[in-house]
Amino acid sequence: MVYNLKKGGENMLKDLREKHGLTQSKLEHLSGVSDKTISRIENGDRNVSLVTLERLADFFEVSIDQIIEIKKR
């Protein structure tokens, strides 16, 4: 399966981050996910590990399926 944080052309991670008034750097500090990884995810340049998804979902207090689309190849 491919985990994709883009839904309808919008990046769900970026949307959540901005709704919470966070910069990538602040999200890094609070979630433990590096700002480089966050940037790559938001730019669609990186596939996301389940561990990273769990960290981000836990931080935003949402389920993983609320921030990703799951597509079968």
Secondary structure, DSSP 8 states (H G I E B T S, - for coil): -EEE-EETTEEHHHHHHHHTT--HHHHHHHHS--HHHHHHHHTT-S---HHHHHHHHHHHT--GGGT-EEE--
